[in-house]
Protein backbone atom coordinates (compact mmCIF):
# COMPACT_ATOMS: atom_id res chain seq x y z
CA UNK A 1 0.00 0.00 0.00
CA UNK A 2 1.15 3.54 -0.80
CA UNK A 3 -0.42 6.24 1.39
CA UNK A 4 -0.28 9.76 0.00
CA UNK A 5 -1.04 12.91 2.01
CA UNK A 6 -0.69 16.64 1.62
CA UNK A 7 2.05 16.51 4.26
CA UNK A 8 3.97 13.63 5.80
CA UNK A 9 5.42 14.39 9.23
CA UNK A 10 8.13 11.77 9.74
CA UNK A 11 9.64 13.28 12.94
CA UNK A 12 12.94 12.88 11.07
CA UNK A 13 13.68 16.29 9.63
CA UNK A 14 11.18 18.64 8.02
CA UNK A 15 7.63 17.69 6.96
CA UNK A 16 7.39 16.36 3.40
CA UNK A 17 4.93 18.24 1.20
CA UNK A 18 2.96 16.00 -1.20
CA UNK A 19 4.49 13.08 0.66
CA UNK A 20 3.80 9.39 0.76
CA UNK A 21 4.56 6.31 2.81
CA UNK A 22 4.85 2.79 1.43
CA UNK A 23 3.70 0.07 3.82
CA UNK A 24 4.58 -3.61 3.49
CA UNK A 25 3.01 -5.95 6.01
CA UNK A 26 3.34 -4.29 9.41
CA UNK A 27 6.34 -2.16 8.49
CA UNK A 28 7.13 1.10 6.75
CA UNK A 29 8.96 0.24 3.54
CA UNK A 30 9.64 3.74 2.18
CA UNK A 31 8.91 7.41 2.86
CA UNK A 32 9.41 10.51 0.73
CA UNK A 33 7.84 12.60 -2.03
CA UNK A 34 4.79 10.97 -3.58
CA UNK A 35 6.20 10.78 -7.12
CA UNK A 36 9.39 9.13 -5.87
CA UNK A 37 7.56 6.65 -3.65
CA UNK A 38 5.20 5.69 -6.49
CA UNK A 39 8.16 5.18 -8.83
CA UNK A 40 10.00 2.96 -6.35
CA UNK A 41 7.09 0.92 -4.98
CA UNK A 42 4.08 -1.05 -6.21
CA UNK A 43 0.74 -1.37 -4.50
CA UNK A 44 -2.65 0.20 -4.00
CA UNK A 45 -2.54 4.00 -3.67
CA UNK A 46 -4.59 5.52 -0.86
CA UNK A 47 -4.83 9.30 -1.24
CA UNK A 48 -5.73 10.98 2.05
CA UNK A 49 -6.04 14.42 0.44
CA UNK A 50 -5.72 17.50 2.66
CA UNK A 51 -4.29 15.62 5.62
CA UNK A 52 -1.08 15.42 7.59
CA UNK A 53 0.18 11.86 8.00
CA UNK A 54 2.11 11.39 11.23
CA UNK A 55 3.22 8.61 13.56
CA UNK A 56 0.56 7.20 15.84
CA UNK A 57 0.56 8.85 19.25
CA UNK A 58 2.00 7.13 22.33
CA UNK A 59 0.38 7.60 25.74
CA UNK A 60 3.18 7.10 28.28
CA UNK A 61 1.01 6.89 31.41
CA UNK A 62 -2.62 5.82 31.70
CA UNK A 63 -4.99 3.90 33.98
CA UNK A 64 -7.74 2.49 31.76
CA UNK A 65 -9.23 0.74 34.82
CA UNK A 66 -10.77 4.08 35.75
CA UNK A 67 -12.36 5.14 32.46
CA UNK A 68 -15.66 4.52 34.25
CA UNK A 69 -14.83 7.24 36.83
CA UNK A 70 -15.03 10.17 34.40
CA UNK A 71 -16.62 13.09 36.25
CA UNK A 72 -17.33 11.00 39.37
CA UNK A 73 -14.78 12.61 41.73
CA UNK A 74 -14.68 16.41 42.05
CA UNK A 75 -11.38 17.97 43.18
CA UNK A 76 -10.82 17.28 46.87
CA UNK A 77 -9.34 19.38 49.69
CA UNK A 78 -6.31 17.10 49.94
CA UNK A 79 -4.59 14.32 47.99
CA UNK A 80 -5.37 11.96 50.88
CA UNK A 81 -9.07 12.86 50.53
CA UNK A 82 -8.87 12.03 46.81
CA UNK A 83 -7.39 8.61 47.66
CA UNK A 84 -10.30 8.00 50.04
CA UNK A 85 -12.76 9.11 47.35
CA UNK A 86 -11.37 6.88 44.61
CA UNK A 87 -11.20 3.91 46.98
CA UNK A 88 -14.87 4.46 47.82
CA UNK A 89 -15.78 4.51 44.10
CA UNK A 90 -13.65 1.44 43.32
CA UNK A 91 -15.44 -0.54 46.01
CA UNK A 92 -18.65 -0.31 43.95
CA UNK A 93 -17.26 -2.10 40.88
CA UNK A 94 -17.09 -5.77 39.93
CA UNK A 95 -14.44 -7.40 37.69
CA UNK A 96 -16.94 -7.17 34.82
CA UNK A 97 -17.25 -3.41 35.42
CA UNK A 98 -13.48 -3.01 35.24
CA UNK A 99 -13.31 -5.12 32.10
CA UNK A 100 -15.89 -2.85 30.43
CA UNK A 101 -14.03 0.22 31.68
CA UNK A 102 -10.72 -0.95 30.19
CA UNK A 103 -12.32 -1.80 26.85
CA UNK A 104 -14.10 1.57 26.74
CA UNK A 105 -10.79 3.27 27.49
CA UNK A 106 -9.03 1.46 24.67
CA UNK A 107 -11.76 2.51 22.22
CA UNK A 108 -11.54 6.15 23.33
CA UNK A 109 -7.75 6.27 23.21
CA UNK A 110 -7.73 4.85 19.67
CA UNK A 111 -10.46 7.25 18.57
CA UNK A 112 -8.17 10.12 19.55
CA UNK A 113 -5.19 8.80 17.58
CA UNK A 114 -3.31 6.80 20.21
CA UNK A 115 -1.72 3.70 18.69
CA UNK A 116 0.48 2.72 21.67
CA UNK A 117 -0.34 2.98 25.37
CA UNK A 118 1.51 2.32 28.60
CA UNK A 119 -1.36 1.17 30.79
CA UNK A 120 -1.19 0.57 34.52
CA UNK A 121 -3.75 -1.91 35.79
CA UNK A 122 -4.59 -3.09 39.28
CA UNK A 123 -6.29 -6.13 37.72
CA UNK A 124 -3.64 -8.02 35.79
CA UNK A 125 -5.78 -11.14 36.02
CA UNK A 126 -8.20 -9.53 33.51
CA UNK A 127 -5.55 -9.15 30.78
CA UNK A 128 -6.11 -12.60 29.18
CA UNK A 129 -9.77 -11.59 28.59
CA UNK A 130 -8.90 -8.41 26.67
CA UNK A 131 -8.17 -8.02 22.95
CA UNK A 132 -6.25 -4.76 22.73
CA UNK A 133 -7.08 -2.70 19.61
CA UNK A 134 -3.78 -0.80 19.92
CA UNK A 135 -0.21 -1.64 20.88
CA UNK A 136 -0.09 -2.00 24.66
CA UNK A 137 2.50 -2.17 27.40
CA UNK A 138 0.73 -3.65 30.43
CA UNK A 139 2.11 -2.61 33.82
CA UNK A 140 0.73 -4.42 36.86
CA UNK A 141 0.14 -1.79 39.53
CA UNK A 142 1.33 -3.25 42.83
CA UNK A 143 0.40 -2.19 46.37
CA UNK A 144 1.37 -3.99 49.58
CA UNK A 145 0.76 -1.22 52.13
CA UNK A 146 -1.62 -3.43 54.13
CA UNK A 147 0.43 -6.62 53.75
CA UNK A 148 4.15 -5.86 53.23
CA UNK A 149 5.02 -9.41 54.28
CA UNK A 150 3.35 -10.58 51.03
CA UNK A 151 5.39 -8.36 48.68
CA UNK A 152 7.13 -11.20 46.79
CA UNK A 153 3.89 -13.15 46.48
CA UNK A 154 2.08 -10.08 45.11
CA UNK A 155 4.76 -9.53 42.46
CA UNK A 156 4.90 -13.20 41.44
CA UNK A 157 1.10 -13.45 41.13
CA UNK A 158 1.07 -10.41 38.84
CA UNK A 159 3.81 -11.86 36.65
CA UNK A 160 1.72 -15.00 36.21
CA UNK A 161 -1.11 -12.92 34.73
CA UNK A 162 1.14 -10.66 32.68
CA UNK A 163 2.84 -13.49 30.78
CA UNK A 164 -0.03 -13.66 28.31
CA UNK A 165 0.77 -10.10 27.15
CA UNK A 166 3.47 -9.52 24.49
CA UNK A 167 4.68 -6.35 26.26
CA UNK A 168 4.59 -6.07 30.02
CA UNK A 169 6.23 -4.53 33.05
CA UNK A 170 5.74 -3.91 36.76
CA UNK A 171 4.47 -0.81 38.54
CA UNK A 172 5.06 -0.47 42.26
CA UNK A 173 2.40 2.16 42.85
CA UNK A 174 4.32 4.71 44.93
CA UNK A 175 6.77 4.90 47.81
CA UNK A 176 3.88 5.47 50.21
CA UNK A 177 1.93 2.35 49.13
CA UNK A 178 4.66 -0.10 48.08
CA UNK A 179 7.33 -1.41 50.45
CA UNK A 180 11.09 -1.40 49.93
CA UNK A 181 10.93 -5.16 49.46
CA UNK A 182 8.32 -4.83 46.73
CA UNK A 183 10.43 -2.28 44.85
CA UNK A 184 13.53 -4.48 45.26
CA UNK A 185 11.78 -7.60 44.00
CA UNK A 186 10.44 -5.70 40.96
CA UNK A 187 13.96 -4.51 40.15
CA UNK A 188 15.33 -8.05 40.44
CA UNK A 189 12.71 -9.19 37.93
CA UNK A 190 13.47 -6.23 35.63
CA UNK A 191 17.19 -6.99 35.54
CA UNK A 192 16.60 -10.71 35.01
CA UNK A 193 13.85 -10.47 32.38
CA UNK A 194 14.79 -7.08 30.87
CA UNK A 195 11.35 -5.59 31.44
CA UNK A 196 10.31 -2.01 32.15
CA UNK A 197 9.22 -0.54 35.47
CA UNK A 198 7.07 2.47 36.26
CA UNK A 199 6.01 4.27 39.43
CA UNK A 200 4.41 7.46 40.75
CA UNK A 201 6.98 9.67 42.46
CA UNK A 202 6.95 13.09 44.16
CA UNK A 203 3.42 13.64 42.88
CA UNK A 204 1.96 15.84 45.63
CA UNK A 205 2.97 18.29 48.33
CA UNK A 206 1.49 15.86 50.84
CA UNK A 207 3.91 13.17 49.68
CA UNK A 208 6.77 15.61 50.28
CA UNK A 209 5.43 16.48 53.74
CA UNK A 210 5.07 12.81 54.59
CA UNK A 211 8.60 11.71 53.74
CA UNK A 212 10.56 14.87 54.52
CA UNK A 213 8.64 16.16 57.54
CA UNK A 214 6.70 13.15 58.88
CA UNK A 215 3.53 15.23 58.85
CA UNK A 216 0.49 16.19 56.76
CA UNK A 217 -2.79 14.59 55.65
CA UNK A 218 -1.19 11.74 53.66
CA UNK A 219 1.11 10.88 56.58
CA UNK A 220 -1.82 10.79 59.01
CA UNK A 221 -3.99 8.76 56.64
CA UNK A 222 -1.37 6.06 56.03
CA UNK A 223 -0.40 5.95 59.69
CA UNK A 224 -4.07 5.37 60.53
CA UNK A 225 -4.24 2.26 58.32
CA UNK A 226 -1.14 0.74 59.92
CA UNK A 227 1.66 1.59 57.49
CA UNK A 228 5.17 1.45 58.99
CA UNK A 229 6.16 5.14 59.02
CA UNK A 230 9.82 4.64 59.99
CA UNK A 231 10.98 5.80 56.54
CA UNK A 232 9.43 9.24 57.11
CA UNK A 233 10.95 12.45 58.47
CA UNK A 234 14.40 12.34 56.91
CA UNK A 235 14.43 12.44 53.10
CA UNK A 236 12.49 13.79 50.12
CA UNK A 237 10.65 11.20 48.01
CA UNK A 238 13.31 11.52 45.29
CA UNK A 239 16.14 11.00 47.77
CA UNK A 240 14.41 7.90 49.07
CA UNK A 241 13.88 6.56 45.56
CA UNK A 242 17.42 7.17 44.31
CA UNK A 243 19.09 6.11 47.55
CA UNK A 244 17.62 2.62 47.64
CA UNK A 245 20.03 -0.11 48.82
CA UNK A 246 21.87 -1.57 45.87
CA UNK A 247 20.96 1.39 43.64
CA UNK A 248 18.05 1.74 41.27
CA UNK A 249 17.99 0.05 37.87
CA UNK A 250 17.36 3.51 36.44
CA UNK A 251 17.32 2.70 32.68
CA UNK A 252 14.35 0.40 33.37
CA UNK A 253 12.29 3.12 35.09
CA UNK A 254 9.55 5.37 33.70
CA UNK A 255 8.74 7.82 36.51
CA UNK A 256 5.42 9.67 36.54
CA UNK A 257 4.80 13.16 37.90
CA UNK A 258 7.89 14.55 39.72
CA UNK A 259 5.86 17.61 40.68
CA UNK A 260 7.48 18.22 44.07
CA UNK A 261 11.25 18.61 43.82
CA UNK A 262 13.52 20.67 46.07
CA UNK A 263 16.75 22.37 45.03
CA UNK A 264 18.64 19.59 46.81
CA UNK A 265 16.70 17.13 44.63
CA UNK A 266 17.94 18.90 41.52
CA UNK A 267 21.48 18.80 42.86
CA UNK A 268 21.07 15.07 43.35
CA UNK A 269 19.72 14.62 39.82
CA UNK A 270 22.60 16.62 38.39
CA UNK A 271 25.15 14.41 40.19
CA UNK A 272 23.43 11.20 39.10
CA UNK A 273 25.21 9.59 36.16
CA UNK A 274 22.16 7.69 34.91
CA UNK A 275 18.74 8.91 33.86
CA UNK A 276 15.25 7.53 34.12
CA UNK A 277 12.35 8.62 31.88
CA UNK A 278 9.74 11.13 33.08
CA UNK A 279 6.01 11.38 32.29
CA UNK A 280 4.03 14.58 32.85
CA UNK A 281 0.21 14.62 32.76
CA UNK A 282 -0.74 18.31 32.37
CA UNK A 283 -4.52 18.10 32.79
CA UNK A 284 -4.40 15.72 35.76
CA UNK A 285 -1.72 18.02 37.20
CA UNK A 286 -4.13 20.96 36.89
CA UNK A 287 -6.99 18.96 38.44
CA UNK A 288 -4.92 18.42 41.60
CA UNK A 289 -3.45 21.94 41.50
CA UNK A 290 0.05 20.54 42.02
CA UNK A 291 3.15 22.70 42.15
CA UNK A 292 4.47 23.83 38.78
CA UNK A 293 6.11 21.05 36.81
CA UNK A 294 9.80 21.96 36.38
CA UNK A 295 9.98 21.08 32.72
CA UNK A 296 12.85 23.35 31.67
CA UNK A 297 15.06 22.35 34.58
CA UNK A 298 14.48 18.63 33.99
CA UNK A 299 15.03 19.02 30.25
CA UNK A 300 18.28 20.94 30.86
CA UNK A 301 19.51 17.98 32.94
CA UNK A 302 18.94 15.67 29.97
CA UNK A 303 15.78 13.88 31.06
CA UNK A 304 13.55 12.33 28.40
CA UNK A 305 10.12 13.86 29.12
CA UNK A 306 6.87 12.40 27.77
CA UNK A 307 3.19 13.18 28.10
CA UNK A 308 0.43 10.91 29.40
CA UNK A 309 -3.25 11.33 30.14
CA UNK A 310 -3.28 9.64 33.57
CA UNK A 311 -6.80 8.33 34.37
CA UNK A 312 -10.28 9.69 33.86
CA UNK A 313 -10.61 9.85 37.65
CA UNK A 314 -8.61 13.09 37.30
CA UNK A 315 -9.00 13.99 33.62
CA UNK A 316 -11.73 14.66 31.07
CA UNK A 317 -10.60 12.61 28.07
CA UNK A 318 -7.93 10.23 26.81
CA UNK A 319 -6.94 12.62 24.00
CA UNK A 320 -3.22 13.33 23.70
CA UNK A 321 -4.12 16.30 21.47
CA UNK A 322 -5.89 17.80 24.49
CA UNK A 323 -2.84 16.95 26.59
CA UNK A 324 -0.47 18.68 24.16
CA UNK A 325 -2.58 21.83 24.20
CA UNK A 326 -2.69 21.83 28.01
CA UNK A 327 1.08 21.49 28.11
CA UNK A 328 1.46 24.36 25.66
CA UNK A 329 -0.66 26.62 27.87
CA UNK A 330 1.76 26.06 30.74
CA UNK A 331 4.89 26.15 28.54
CA UNK A 332 4.11 28.59 25.68
CA UNK A 333 7.77 28.92 24.76
CA UNK A 334 8.08 25.28 23.65
CA UNK A 335 7.63 24.87 19.89
CA UNK A 336 4.83 22.63 18.54
CA UNK A 337 7.28 20.19 16.93
CA UNK A 338 8.99 19.60 20.29
CA UNK A 339 5.63 19.10 21.99
CA UNK A 340 4.66 16.53 19.34
CA UNK A 341 7.89 14.65 20.16
CA UNK A 342 6.58 14.25 23.71
CA UNK A 343 3.82 11.94 22.40
CA UNK A 344 5.83 10.20 19.66
CA UNK A 345 9.64 10.08 19.75
CA UNK A 346 10.12 10.55 23.51
CA UNK A 347 7.70 7.86 24.76
CA UNK A 348 9.03 5.46 22.13
CA UNK A 349 12.44 5.95 23.74
CA UNK A 350 10.96 5.47 27.22
CA UNK A 351 9.49 2.14 26.09
CA UNK A 352 12.88 1.16 24.59
CA UNK A 353 11.23 1.21 21.14
CA UNK A 354 13.23 4.07 19.64
CA UNK A 355 14.10 1.85 16.66
CA UNK A 356 10.52 0.76 15.99
CA UNK A 357 7.98 3.38 17.07
CA UNK A 358 7.45 7.14 17.19
CA UNK A 359 8.74 8.04 13.71
CA UNK A 360 7.85 7.40 10.08
CA UNK A 361 11.05 5.71 9.01
CA UNK A 362 11.91 2.70 6.87
CA UNK A 363 11.81 -0.47 8.97
CA UNK A 364 9.64 1.06 11.71
CA UNK A 365 6.21 -0.33 12.60
CA UNK A 366 3.37 0.97 10.45
CA UNK A 367 1.52 2.85 13.18
CA UNK A 368 0.11 5.94 11.44
CA UNK A 369 -2.66 8.52 11.83
CA UNK A 370 -3.93 11.37 9.66
CA UNK A 371 -5.41 14.72 10.70
CA UNK A 372 -6.67 17.72 8.75
CA UNK A 373 -3.97 19.95 7.26
CA UNK A 374 -4.01 22.83 4.78
CA UNK A 375 -1.85 25.78 3.69
CA UNK A 376 -3.05 28.09 6.45
CA UNK A 377 -0.43 27.31 9.14
CA UNK A 378 2.56 25.08 9.68
CA UNK A 379 1.69 21.37 9.95
CA UNK A 380 2.83 21.25 13.58
CA UNK A 381 0.55 24.14 14.55
CA UNK A 382 -2.40 22.42 12.89
CA UNK A 383 -1.62 19.11 14.56
CA UNK A 384 -1.68 20.73 18.00
CA UNK A 385 -4.93 22.51 17.14
CA UNK A 386 -6.66 19.30 16.01
CA UNK A 387 -9.72 18.76 18.17
CA UNK A 388 -11.86 15.72 17.54
CA UNK A 389 -11.77 12.09 16.56
CA UNK A 390 -9.13 10.77 14.18
CA UNK A 391 -10.86 9.38 11.10
CA UNK A 392 -7.90 7.51 9.58
CA UNK A 393 -5.68 5.28 11.68
CA UNK A 394 -3.36 2.34 11.01
CA UNK A 395 -2.01 0.07 13.76
CA UNK A 396 0.69 -2.45 12.92
CA UNK A 397 -0.07 -2.14 9.21
CA UNK A 398 -3.83 -2.70 9.61
CA UNK A 399 -6.60 -0.15 9.05
ZIUR-V39347 format. One record per helix or strand of 3 or more residues. SS is the DSSP state (H for helix, E for strand). FROM is the first residue (numbers start at 1). TO is the last residue. If there is no record, write none. Layout:
<<SS/FROM/TO> <SS/FROM/TO>>
This chain:
<<E/2/9> <E/16/24> <E/27/33> <H/34/40> <E/45/47> <E/51/55> <E/57/62> <H/64/69> <H/79/90> <H/95/111> <E/114/121> <H/124/129> <E/135/142> <H/148/162> <E/168/172> <H/180/193> <E/196/201> <H/205/213> <H/217/224> <H/237/242> <H/250/252> <E/253/257> <H/263/271> <E/277/280> <H/282/288> <H/295/300> <E/304/307> <H/320/330> <H/336/341> <H/345/350> <E/368/372> <H/379/385> <E/392/395>>
